Amino acid sequence: MKKTTLERLFYVKPECRVYPIEEEQFICTSVLPKVPGSTEEEWEEDEDVNGGEFDI
């Protein structure tokens, strides 16, 4: 019976890194136009209106 020799690998220990980050809080809203009280004449009831983006 022949013996086979195996090559051992070096053990590499696992590492864990923790990176500090800033916490952000987001405010998300949805606004629906009130069609009867609107001054815009061409709005329809189911029409989406893009109000743009605003930074607070």
Steps between C-alpha positions, in 0.01 A plus 500: 500500500638838396475794736412833350634813656276800525620855513356704785385854444563776750198604706378849425291635785180686405492876549213735571512873433247751628468829315328792674237670284260788550134424547264671256130553559281546196166675481282363221160644419236464233284797406177472306359814341152603605345532156188709583707755698778519242574813300637290212217443254650209304543251786290190492403289799736205435790699353841478673675831562877520540583755769878464464752437774566718803777486761399571857 
